[in-house]
Amino acid sequence: MADDHKRPHPRTGNRPETKIITAGRRHEWLRGMVNVPVSRTSTVLFEDVASLIDSYPPRDGHLSYGRNGTPTQWGLAQALTELEPGAAGTVLFASGATAVAFALMSVLEPGDELLVADSVYEPTRTFCDKVLKRFGITTRYYDPLASAGEVEAMLSATTRAIFMESPGSLTFEVQDVPGICAMARARGIATLLDNTWATPLFFTALAHGVDLSILACTKYVSGHADVMLGSVTATEAYWDRLSKNALLFGQYVSPDDAYLAARGLRTMGVRLRRHEDSAIKIARWLQDQPQVANVIHPAFADCPGHQYWKRDFTGSSGLFSIVLRQADDAAANRFVESLELFGIGYSWGGFESLALPVHPDHGRTMRREKPSGAMVRLHIGLEDPDDLTADLEQGLMLIS
């Protein structure tokens, strides 16, 4: 029997901002309430032995055992599936890093080769270089600004997958995802994309040719800096292996975390637009500051790969980087530590603004252009943008 959450129910409101409100809210799961309730359980009781036997193999929409999910997890998974046209299903994971790992392990075997954009999130790179290597899987990195033809020229007889992150971590290069995916699909090569920066609201990954789309739901989906969660949404061709691997490894997301992420998802549309508007306003102001050498924002014409952002994306989020004119780390540290409204911490995507000194060349093997100054990554939260600008201004004055 097909998993019940795989195919979205017909709806009159198909626009993304409507889907994030209606998706994953099946009547039998809601039980008359607005939100799918939190169902905490390990053991599921059955009326008879025949019903117990029928509960296996596990399938979403049918209770079998707590580890295999309840409507709390299924509702969030279905909602994420409905946001990706062409998706067969979504699996939830305990973190974004776990989602990356399982997505890769679902398309690779010992002896295979993987191509990875050189600008990926550092834990992704570490997993490839350490864990995949131990399993006999070779990873090679490519320039994130490479064309589809240049990536194709790197393929070998053992290349089985291409992993993209667009925009890239820290340096925000935007890739020609549709072009790379079309090339890969013609050769039977799987494509994976970390789509956390844009979310399906600003970039529908599967509709642009991606086979497996990965989100760190810790960030914009939950939106409140209180959940660790990841997801992988797959096409029909890769859904069976992904979902079975997760089941075999005993992957489980707590119903409380799934509930919090589902609650955050309902406001993601309005939050993302506020993040976008404030970030654009502040980034433009930063461009005019004498202490700032460069603002690296995908929506700006001078950002590497901006032409692809303009062609493929419907918006931008609150995360970008700046390059200071001063090159020493001490200046970047002084700037960050002086800020009152920007916290110093990892992650992003919550309601709070964050600032972090970054070193984008750590671990990377190729960069067409290296910044002359120290870099700081900014996440623009939901505070008043004028207050954030004033805070940045006093910080920049300290390094004048």
HELIX and SHEET records of a PDB file:
HELIX    1   1 PRO A   16  THR A   22  1                                   7    
HELIX    2   2 HIS A   27  LEU A   30  1                                   4    
HELIX    3   3 VAL A   49  ASP A   54  1                                   6    
HELIX    4   4 GLY A   66  ASN A   68  5                                   3    
HELIX    5   5 PRO A   71  GLU A   82  1                                  12    
HELIX    6   6 GLY A   96  MET A  105  1                                  10    
HELIX    7   7 GLU A  122  THR A  126  1                                   5    
HELIX    8   8 PHE A  127  LEU A  132  3                                   6    
HELIX    9   9 LYS A  133  ARG A  134  1                                   2    
HELIX   10  10 ALA A  148  MET A  154  1                                   7    
HELIX   11  11 VAL A  177  ALA A  186  1                                  10    
HELIX   12  12 THR A  199  PHE A  202  1                                   4    
HELIX   13  13 LEU A  206  HIS A  208  5                                   3    
HELIX   14  14 GLU A  236  LEU A  248  1                                  13    
HELIX   15  15 PRO A  255  LEU A  265  1                                  11    
HELIX   16  16 MET A  268  GLN A  287  1                                  20    
HELIX   17  17 HIS A  306  ASP A  312  1                                   7    
HELIX   18  18 ASP A  329  SER A  338  1                                  10    
HELIX   19  19 PRO A  385  MET A  397  1                                  13    
SHEET    1   A 7 GLY A  89  PHE A  93  0                                        
SHEET    2   A 7 GLY A 230  ALA A 234 -1                                        
SHEET    3   A 7 LEU A 212  LEU A 215 -1                                        
SHEET    4   A 7 ALA A 190  ASP A 194  1                                        
SHEET    5   A 7 THR A 159  GLU A 165  1                                        
SHEET    6   A 7 GLU A 113  ALA A 117  1                                        
SHEET    7   A 7 THR A 138  TYR A 142  1                                        
SHEET    1   B 5 VAL A 292  ILE A 296  0                                        
SHEET    2   B 5 LEU A 319  LEU A 324 -1                                        
SHEET    3   B 5 MET A 375  HIS A 379 -1                                        
SHEET    4   B 5 SER A 353  VAL A 358 -1                                        
SHEET    5   B 5 PHE A 342  GLY A 343  1                                        
END                                                                             
